[in-house]
Amino acid sequence: MNCDPHLRRRLERRVDALPVLPKVARKLMVLNPNQDDHFDQIRTLIEADASFSARVLSAANSAAYANRSRITSVRRALSSMGSREAANVIMAVALAKLFSPKSIAEKSLWRHSLQVATGVRTLIQASPRADLRADEAYTAGLLHDMGQFVLMAESPSAWARVNAEFSEFSEEHAELEREICGLTHAEVGAMACESWRLPEPLVSAVSRHHDPDIDPKNGPVDLLLTAVRFADLAFSMSPEPSRAGYEDAELRTIEAELLPNMPSFFDFDAAALQVLLRNSARDCDVMCRAVGI
């Protein structure tokens, strides 16, 4: 196979040259959503940046929130959406600014990342037994394929060669990535997260999201990864708006393909799971409009 012997070094240089993650995103990651003043902290961060304010107002005025009158203030937008939902919009917009999606492939990859993020959040919020923070899981889902964005930006041809060989990720897929690129997309994504000085659990979630030996009993990171990987599977069928996913599949398909892989802390039958996936897909559409894809 004709491989670029210098691609690994180019990928490393591209990671080193990544723009700094917007300050508002870094501050969002360290806020405690359980603090009494969380609403006011989020509002202050959003109001300090006109572009983020515009995105939040756009999302709040979308059909998903069924507002009778147009929302024109950040405070009212937060009251309508909820501060955590607004924070999720800002995280998605901040990352999209670094990897602006233009091609069909880039937009499909972004949509998948947003599907996993909104999906894992929806499932956790509906699962009393899931000892996980929905906002942290959302961010992990959003970041899990970050290395693919770096690879696509540096060498679209190498990215296409790797992904043309496999419909699903496997050990063979990882080996091909190393053969062509010198690194896997998980390793590249972890390098990007480290360069942004993100919290260690998020770095580990990105670097290990394809590890075969993940066990939720091993600790918080593996628990987080288990949830993200199931959301990744649940939305593996629908990277493009025109393609039907599990949210529109027959219940017997969900029973045969999703339920056997569902973590024990997600205790849903096929019908309940389908409803949650449909709700998540609706939320993802809101996020896609906020990001601009």
Summary of the structure (lengths in Angstrom):
residues: 293
radius of gyration: 18.7
end to end distance: 33.9
largest distance: 58.8
contacts: 947
relative contact order: 0.14
helix: 68%
strand: 0%
